[in-house]
């Protein structure tokens, strides 16, 4: 992943939805949070967040964790033994951006399938099923990502998700959902959190992306699964004490920052429309389903990294290059409609000059 040069706060930061800062109201909720020792089950705010997310996702229990990456790695560790195999899409976050965590922390093999914009089918799962013989790894888990990050924030269709879940269970596997941007999928599709979570044995939502919290994620599943997650939370170094300080931000976000994700989606669509006809830029409007815009600058004659550098240096707009000529812009809580218009003009200007 190639990023823009380090800098102070850019005028418009479209690098990632992790760039959000707590709003004044969220900071107030953090400051007033009632806290206790999480590990002793005595933090009322953390417990409230866990109960809230479990109910939201229609699961028996939930656990608050420091990051979404830890959610994935703990789920893989609980569902699999060392040497077992998980099936996931070739562009999955867990495969490319978790520092080899599935192998290092869960000790699992990864079998990939080439999806369409991050989405794969039951037939593709069937195509990679191994014979159950002692010479091959045991396949224990199918892992999906909703929305699919590297594919442009694609939302999983419910019938496809259900089909994959059925195929997994037919072969004795569990289904795990990396729901880092599940709130975006919910708002974009109208499918509820519980409906998306229903086919899954484990699922989590990130608090530090579209929901605008400074830290954290919450994973939900059956009571026995979550009890095992607590063990590995401690083993992986994720045990916290007065975690209500940050859990309070999550409760606030669930009350105030879910429905407003529609604004981020509208801003992303507007950004794509605004640069669609810019010289040397290619963008697929139909691919903009949520809060991500991927655009190719190959036609400008400069690399993605150079285009990103010029945007930052000349216009104070931060957008990162994810491939030799491809940039990803991500809209979020700290970017409004005026910022989008400014970014459009900056992108068009750099393209024209290039």
One Martini backbone bead per residue (centre of mass of N, CA, C, O) as a GRO file, in nm:
protein
  354
    1UNK     BB    1   0.094   0.037   0.026
    2UNK     BB    2   0.052   0.370  -0.088
    3UNK     BB    3   0.129   0.676   0.055
    4UNK     BB    4   0.117   0.969   0.155
    5UNK     BB    5   0.282   1.207   0.273
    6UNK     BB    6   0.361   1.331   0.550
    7UNK     BB    7   0.146   1.538   0.766
    8UNK     BB    8  -0.054   1.746   0.841
    9UNK     BB    9  -0.352   1.849   0.827
   10UNK     BB   10  -0.554   1.828   0.587
   11UNK     BB   11  -0.810   1.971   0.431
   12UNK     BB   12  -0.862   1.686   0.279
   13UNK     BB   13  -0.951   1.354   0.405
   14UNK     BB   14  -0.943   1.048   0.185
   15UNK     BB   15  -0.780   0.801   0.290
   16UNK     BB   16  -0.987   0.740   0.543
   17UNK     BB   17  -1.232   0.645   0.790
   18UNK     BB   18  -1.000   0.656   1.022
   19UNK     BB   19  -0.968   0.986   1.034
   20UNK     BB   20  -1.155   1.032   1.244
   21UNK     BB   21  -1.293   1.246   1.492
   22UNK     BB   22  -1.422   1.322   1.770
   23UNK     BB   23  -1.686   1.457   1.871
   24UNK     BB   24  -1.798   1.656   2.111
   25UNK     BB   25  -2.022   1.454   2.203
   26UNK     BB   26  -1.834   1.209   2.225
   27UNK     BB   27  -1.641   1.329   2.433
   28UNK     BB   28  -1.856   1.357   2.651
   29UNK     BB   29  -1.919   1.056   2.675
   30UNK     BB   30  -1.636   0.976   2.758
   31UNK     BB   31  -1.608   1.159   3.015
   32UNK     BB   32  -1.892   1.022   3.146
   33UNK     BB   33  -1.805   0.744   3.185
   34UNK     BB   34  -1.874   0.444   3.320
   35UNK     BB   35  -1.643   0.249   3.518
   36UNK     BB   36  -1.433  -0.055   3.512
   37UNK     BB   37  -1.339  -0.386   3.530
   38UNK     BB   38  -1.349  -0.576   3.260
   39UNK     BB   39  -1.217  -0.854   3.355
   40UNK     BB   40  -1.447  -0.856   3.597
   41UNK     BB   41  -1.723  -0.738   3.478
   42UNK     BB   42  -1.728  -0.400   3.584
   43UNK     BB   43  -1.804  -0.259   3.306
   44UNK     BB   44  -2.092  -0.103   3.214
   45UNK     BB   45  -2.028   0.012   2.929
   46UNK     BB   46  -1.912  -0.238   2.793
   47UNK     BB   47  -2.160  -0.416   2.847
   48UNK     BB   48  -2.360  -0.242   2.691
   49UNK     BB   49  -2.225  -0.268   2.416
   50UNK     BB   50  -2.234  -0.575   2.392
   51UNK     BB   51  -2.541  -0.602   2.416
   52UNK     BB   52  -2.614  -0.418   2.180
   53UNK     BB   53  -2.468  -0.581   1.952
   54UNK     BB   54  -2.598  -0.852   1.996
   55UNK     BB   55  -2.884  -0.751   1.933
   56UNK     BB   56  -2.832  -0.624   1.656
   57UNK     BB   57  -2.712  -0.922   1.543
   58UNK     BB   58  -2.861  -1.172   1.680
   59UNK     BB   59  -2.691  -1.258   1.937
   60UNK     BB   60  -2.585  -1.386   2.242
   61UNK     BB   61  -2.295  -1.241   2.213
   62UNK     BB   62  -2.018  -1.014   2.314
   63UNK     BB   63  -1.697  -0.845   2.225
   64UNK     BB   64  -1.461  -0.616   2.316
   65UNK     BB   65  -1.219  -0.471   2.091
   66UNK     BB   66  -0.950  -0.290   1.970
   67UNK     BB   67  -0.987  -0.451   1.681
   68UNK     BB   68  -1.058  -0.593   1.378
   69UNK     BB   69  -0.812  -0.771   1.349
   70UNK     BB   70  -0.861  -0.921   1.615
   71UNK     BB   71  -1.125  -1.044   1.534
   72UNK     BB   72  -1.026  -1.222   1.308
   73UNK     BB   73  -0.800  -1.379   1.463
   74UNK     BB   74  -0.981  -1.496   1.682
   75UNK     BB   75  -1.179  -1.645   1.505
   76UNK     BB   76  -0.971  -1.829   1.372
   77UNK     BB   77  -0.871  -1.956   1.642
   78UNK     BB   78  -1.141  -2.078   1.735
   79UNK     BB   79  -1.230  -2.242   1.465
   80UNK     BB   80  -0.921  -2.329   1.455
   81UNK     BB   81  -0.654  -2.522   1.387
   82UNK     BB   82  -0.355  -2.597   1.329
   83UNK     BB   83  -0.357  -2.633   0.969
   84UNK     BB   84  -0.596  -2.520   0.888
   85UNK     BB   85  -0.867  -2.395   0.671
   86UNK     BB   86  -0.943  -2.103   0.486
   87UNK     BB   87  -1.199  -1.930   0.305
   88UNK     BB   88  -1.120  -1.661   0.070
   89UNK     BB   89  -1.081  -1.376  -0.076
   90UNK     BB   90  -0.817  -1.246  -0.263
   91UNK     BB   91  -0.887  -0.931  -0.132
   92UNK     BB   92  -0.858  -0.962   0.157
   93UNK     BB   93  -0.769  -0.813   0.443
   94UNK     BB   94  -0.649  -1.063   0.595
   95UNK     BB   95  -0.437  -1.122   0.361
   96UNK     BB   96  -0.296  -0.809   0.325
   97UNK     BB   97  -0.350  -0.626   0.629
   98UNK     BB   98  -0.242  -0.851   0.883
   99UNK     BB   99   0.059  -0.951   0.888
  100UNK     BB  100  -0.003  -1.267   0.880
  101UNK     BB  101  -0.209  -1.352   1.108
  102UNK     BB  102  -0.332  -1.629   1.033
  103UNK     BB  103  -0.052  -1.769   1.064
  104UNK     BB  104   0.074  -1.646   1.329
  105UNK     BB  105  -0.195  -1.676   1.527
  106UNK     BB  106  -0.372  -1.932   1.398
  107UNK     BB  107  -0.228  -2.138   1.194
  108UNK     BB  108  -0.337  -2.094   0.897
  109UNK     BB  109  -0.475  -2.158   0.602
  110UNK     BB  110  -0.518  -2.009   0.265
  111UNK     BB  111  -0.805  -2.014   0.051
  112UNK     BB  112  -0.867  -1.885  -0.262
  113UNK     BB  113  -1.103  -1.669  -0.430
  114UNK     BB  114  -1.236  -1.529  -0.733
  115UNK     BB  115  -1.413  -1.268  -0.730
  116UNK     BB  116  -1.674  -1.021  -0.771
  117UNK     BB  117  -1.605  -0.759  -0.613
  118UNK     BB  118  -1.560  -0.964  -0.348
  119UNK     BB  119  -1.768  -1.175  -0.459
  120UNK     BB  120  -1.883  -1.499  -0.380
  121UNK     BB  121  -1.983  -1.834  -0.429
  122UNK     BB  122  -2.097  -2.146  -0.378
  123UNK     BB  123  -1.953  -2.268  -0.624
  124UNK     BB  124  -1.669  -2.168  -0.536
  125UNK     BB  125  -1.659  -2.332  -0.283
  126UNK     BB  126  -1.695  -2.611  -0.411
  127UNK     BB  127  -1.429  -2.589  -0.594
  128UNK     BB  128  -1.235  -2.592  -0.303
  129UNK     BB  129  -1.295  -2.862  -0.206
  130UNK     BB  130  -1.163  -3.107  -0.013
  131UNK     BB  131  -1.061  -3.393   0.053
  132UNK     BB  132  -1.103  -3.623   0.329
  133UNK     BB  133  -0.773  -3.640   0.394
  134UNK     BB  134  -0.469  -3.669   0.569
  135UNK     BB  135  -0.297  -3.481   0.350
  136UNK     BB  136  -0.501  -3.252   0.418
  137UNK     BB  137  -0.643  -2.982   0.505
  138UNK     BB  138  -0.873  -2.862   0.712
  139UNK     BB  139  -1.192  -2.728   0.658
  140UNK     BB  140  -1.350  -2.467   0.875
  141UNK     BB  141  -1.365  -2.181   0.703
  142UNK     BB  142  -1.558  -1.896   0.605
  143UNK     BB  143  -1.464  -1.570   0.472
  144UNK     BB  144  -1.617  -1.249   0.484
  145UNK     BB  145  -1.662  -0.912   0.327
  146UNK     BB  146  -1.867  -0.638   0.480
  147UNK     BB  147  -1.745  -0.466   0.292
  148UNK     BB  148  -1.548  -0.466  -0.001
  149UNK     BB  149  -1.277  -0.291  -0.009
  150UNK     BB  150  -1.086  -0.358  -0.274
  151UNK     BB  151  -1.381  -0.342  -0.445
  152UNK     BB  152  -1.535  -0.058  -0.339
  153UNK     BB  153  -1.763  -0.127  -0.126
  154UNK     BB  154  -1.915  -0.395  -0.143
  155UNK     BB  155  -2.229  -0.550  -0.134
  156UNK     BB  156  -2.382  -0.817  -0.011
  157UNK     BB  157  -2.592  -1.035  -0.121
  158UNK     BB  158  -2.811  -1.228   0.045
  159UNK     BB  159  -2.828  -1.480  -0.142
  160UNK     BB  160  -2.522  -1.523  -0.156
  161UNK     BB  161  -2.463  -1.549   0.144
  162UNK     BB  162  -2.653  -1.789   0.197
  163UNK     BB  163  -2.517  -1.983  -0.003
  164UNK     BB  164  -2.241  -1.988   0.135
  165UNK     BB  165  -2.341  -2.091   0.408
  166UNK     BB  166  -2.457  -2.359   0.304
  167UNK     BB  167  -2.192  -2.467   0.186
  168UNK     BB  168  -2.033  -2.469   0.445
  169UNK     BB  169  -2.220  -2.661   0.613
  170UNK     BB  170  -2.215  -2.905   0.422
  171UNK     BB  171  -1.879  -2.910   0.503
  172UNK     BB  172  -1.838  -2.826   0.817
  173UNK     BB  173  -1.853  -2.511   0.819
  174UNK     BB  174  -1.797  -2.189   0.897
  175UNK     BB  175  -1.917  -1.842   0.926
  176UNK     BB  176  -1.738  -1.538   0.863
  177UNK     BB  177  -1.760  -1.178   0.939
  178UNK     BB  178  -1.620  -0.898   0.801
  179UNK     BB  179  -1.767  -0.589   0.947
  180UNK     BB  180  -1.625  -0.312   0.925
  181UNK     BB  181  -1.869  -0.205   0.697
  182UNK     BB  182  -2.163  -0.291   0.775
  183UNK     BB  183  -2.314  -0.022   0.813
  184UNK     BB  184  -2.296   0.053   0.512
  185UNK     BB  185  -2.457  -0.189   0.406
  186UNK     BB  186  -2.718  -0.129   0.555
  187UNK     BB  187  -2.773   0.159   0.440
  188UNK     BB  188  -2.751   0.085   0.130
  189UNK     BB  189  -2.971  -0.175   0.136
  190UNK     BB  190  -3.180  -0.221   0.400
  191UNK     BB  191  -3.039  -0.429   0.553
  192UNK     BB  192  -3.005  -0.566   0.840
  193UNK     BB  193  -2.795  -0.664   1.073
  194UNK     BB  194  -2.937  -0.938   1.141
  195UNK     BB  195  -2.960  -1.040   0.850
  196UNK     BB  196  -2.657  -1.047   0.785
  197UNK     BB  197  -2.583  -1.229   1.047
  198UNK     BB  198  -2.752  -1.496   1.038
  199UNK     BB  199  -2.548  -1.684   0.854
  200UNK     BB  200  -2.349  -1.633   1.091
  201UNK     BB  201  -2.123  -1.735   1.349
  202UNK     BB  202  -1.952  -1.469   1.294
  203UNK     BB  203  -1.938  -1.110   1.389
  204UNK     BB  204  -1.834  -0.769   1.302
  205UNK     BB  205  -1.779  -0.428   1.417
  206UNK     BB  206  -1.664  -0.115   1.347
  207UNK     BB  207  -1.590   0.200   1.516
  208UNK     BB  208  -1.334   0.354   1.344
  209UNK     BB  209  -1.493   0.430   1.100
  210UNK     BB  210  -1.792   0.536   1.010
  211UNK     BB  211  -1.859   0.586   1.330
  212UNK     BB  212  -1.606   0.771   1.459
  213UNK     BB  213  -1.414   0.626   1.639
  214UNK     BB  214  -1.097   0.586   1.795
  215UNK     BB  215  -1.182   0.279   1.883
  216UNK     BB  216  -1.272  -0.039   1.791
  217UNK     BB  217  -1.459  -0.354   1.840
  218UNK     BB  218  -1.737  -0.593   1.776
  219UNK     BB  219  -1.804  -0.931   1.866
  220UNK     BB  220  -2.031  -1.190   1.749
  221UNK     BB  221  -2.217  -1.476   1.900
  222UNK     BB  222  -2.203  -1.735   2.060
  223UNK     BB  223  -2.143  -1.803   2.384
  224UNK     BB  224  -1.904  -2.002   2.345
  225UNK     BB  225  -1.743  -1.836   2.148
  226UNK     BB  226  -1.705  -1.582   2.330
  227UNK     BB  227  -1.558  -1.723   2.558
  228UNK     BB  228  -1.310  -1.790   2.379
  229UNK     BB  229  -1.242  -1.498   2.300
  230UNK     BB  230  -1.152  -1.407   2.582
  231UNK     BB  231  -0.898  -1.579   2.591
  232UNK     BB  232  -0.762  -1.451   2.330
  233UNK     BB  233  -0.764  -1.164   2.415
  234UNK     BB  234  -0.553  -1.210   2.632
  235UNK     BB  235  -0.330  -1.357   2.465
  236UNK     BB  236  -0.316  -1.105   2.242
  237UNK     BB  237  -0.335  -0.829   2.427
  238UNK     BB  238  -0.663  -0.722   2.471
  239UNK     BB  239  -0.675  -0.657   2.755
  240UNK     BB  240  -0.879  -0.463   2.966
  241UNK     BB  241  -1.017  -0.223   3.171
  242UNK     BB  242  -1.139   0.090   3.136
  243UNK     BB  243  -1.324   0.056   2.851
  244UNK     BB  244  -1.561   0.265   2.874
  245UNK     BB  245  -1.424   0.507   2.749
  246UNK     BB  246  -1.458   0.376   2.449
  247UNK     BB  247  -1.742   0.247   2.457
  248UNK     BB  248  -1.900   0.515   2.465
  249UNK     BB  249  -1.851   0.584   2.169
  250UNK     BB  250  -2.011   0.345   2.054
  251UNK     BB  251  -2.287   0.418   2.168
  252UNK     BB  252  -2.306   0.692   2.034
  253UNK     BB  253  -2.277   0.596   1.739
  254UNK     BB  254  -2.530   0.412   1.730
  255UNK     BB  255  -2.723   0.664   1.779
  256UNK     BB  256  -2.574   0.891   1.550
  257UNK     BB  257  -2.386   0.732   1.293
  258UNK     BB  258  -2.556   0.555   1.094
  259UNK     BB  259  -2.761   0.712   0.910
  260UNK     BB  260  -2.533   0.922   0.808
  261UNK     BB  261  -2.393   0.738   0.592
  262UNK     BB  262  -2.554   0.845   0.349
  263UNK     BB  263  -2.374   1.095   0.308
  264UNK     BB  264  -2.119   0.944   0.225
  265UNK     BB  265  -2.241   0.811  -0.024
  266UNK     BB  266  -2.317   1.073  -0.171
  267UNK     BB  267  -2.027   1.188  -0.179
  268UNK     BB  268  -1.903   0.962  -0.346
  269UNK     BB  269  -2.080   0.996  -0.594
  270UNK     BB  270  -2.005   1.289  -0.648
  271UNK     BB  271  -1.705   1.245  -0.692
  272UNK     BB  272  -1.730   1.055  -0.933
  273UNK     BB  273  -1.889   1.253  -1.114
  274UNK     BB  274  -1.670   1.491  -1.102
  275UNK     BB  275  -1.429   1.287  -1.247
  276UNK     BB  276  -1.523   1.124  -1.496
  277UNK     BB  277  -1.425   1.365  -1.724
  278UNK     BB  278  -1.142   1.364  -1.658
  279UNK     BB  279  -0.835   1.380  -1.766
  280UNK     BB  280  -0.713   1.046  -1.747
  281UNK     BB  281  -0.978   0.935  -1.601
  282UNK     BB  282  -1.104   0.636  -1.436
  283UNK     BB  283  -1.457   0.565  -1.358
  284UNK     BB  284  -1.703   0.362  -1.187
  285UNK     BB  285  -2.013   0.442  -1.094
  286UNK     BB  286  -2.139   0.153  -1.029
  287UNK     BB  287  -1.914   0.092  -0.794
  288UNK     BB  288  -2.061   0.310  -0.609
  289UNK     BB  289  -2.214   0.204  -0.306
  290UNK     BB  290  -2.065   0.377  -0.088
  291UNK     BB  291  -1.750   0.524   0.050
  292UNK     BB  292  -1.603   0.448  -0.234
  293UNK     BB  293  -1.331   0.560  -0.463
  294UNK     BB  294  -1.210   0.432  -0.761
  295UNK     BB  295  -0.919   0.553  -0.953
  296UNK     BB  296  -0.768   0.595  -1.275
  297UNK     BB  297  -0.442   0.757  -1.387
  298UNK     BB  298  -0.303   0.649  -1.649
  299UNK     BB  299  -0.395   0.884  -1.859
  300UNK     BB  300  -0.187   1.107  -1.732
  301UNK     BB  301   0.122   0.971  -1.698
  302UNK     BB  302   0.104   0.903  -1.393
  303UNK     BB  303   0.131   0.792  -1.096
  304UNK     BB  304  -0.031   0.736  -0.811
  305UNK     BB  305   0.182   0.853  -0.621
  306UNK     BB  306   0.216   1.125  -0.772
  307UNK     BB  307  -0.073   1.216  -0.764
  308UNK     BB  308  -0.092   1.215  -0.456
  309UNK     BB  309   0.134   1.419  -0.404
  310UNK     BB  310   0.007   1.660  -0.558
  311UNK     BB  311  -0.250   1.683  -0.396
  312UNK     BB  312  -0.105   1.751  -0.129
  313UNK     BB  313   0.096   1.981  -0.207
  314UNK     BB  314  -0.112   2.165  -0.390
  315UNK     BB  315  -0.415   2.096  -0.213
  316UNK     BB  316  -0.458   1.932   0.056
  317UNK     BB  317  -0.517   1.632  -0.060
  318UNK     BB  318  -0.590   1.306   0.074
  319UNK     BB  319  -0.487   1.035  -0.143
  320UNK     BB  320  -0.443   0.700  -0.195
  321UNK     BB  321  -0.236   0.455  -0.323
  322UNK     BB  322  -0.307   0.096  -0.423
  323UNK     BB  323  -0.168   0.129  -0.703
  324UNK     BB  324   0.013   0.231  -0.963
  325UNK     BB  325  -0.286   0.388  -1.083
  326UNK     BB  326  -0.454   0.366  -0.805
  327UNK     BB  327  -0.714   0.527  -0.625
  328UNK     BB  328  -0.848   0.597  -0.286
  329UNK     BB  329  -1.161   0.723  -0.180
  330UNK     BB  330  -1.286   0.824   0.153
  331UNK     BB  331  -1.572   0.875   0.311
  332UNK     BB  332  -1.683   1.088   0.599
  333UNK     BB  333  -1.755   1.265   0.884
  334UNK     BB  334  -1.510   1.492   0.803
  335UNK     BB  335  -1.678   1.509   0.523
  336UNK     BB  336  -1.817   1.738   0.312
  337UNK     BB  337  -1.955   1.882   0.037
  338UNK     BB  338  -1.734   2.099   0.012
  339UNK     BB  339  -1.494   1.907   0.012
  340UNK     BB  340  -1.573   1.758  -0.245
  341UNK     BB  341  -1.550   2.000  -0.438
  342UNK     BB  342  -1.255   2.051  -0.380
  343UNK     BB  343  -1.150   1.770  -0.467
  344UNK     BB  344  -1.245   1.777  -0.755
  345UNK     BB  345  -1.072   2.020  -0.844
  346UNK     BB  346  -0.800   1.896  -0.769
  347UNK     BB  347  -0.808   1.649  -0.954
  348UNK     BB  348  -0.854   1.804  -1.220
  349UNK     BB  349  -0.595   1.972  -1.203
  350UNK     BB  350  -0.385   1.746  -1.195
  351UNK     BB  351  -0.474   1.611  -1.457
  352UNK     BB  352  -0.432   1.852  -1.648
  353UNK     BB  353  -0.127   1.899  -1.583
  354UNK     BB  354  -0.041   1.597  -1.656
   0.00000   0.00000   0.00000
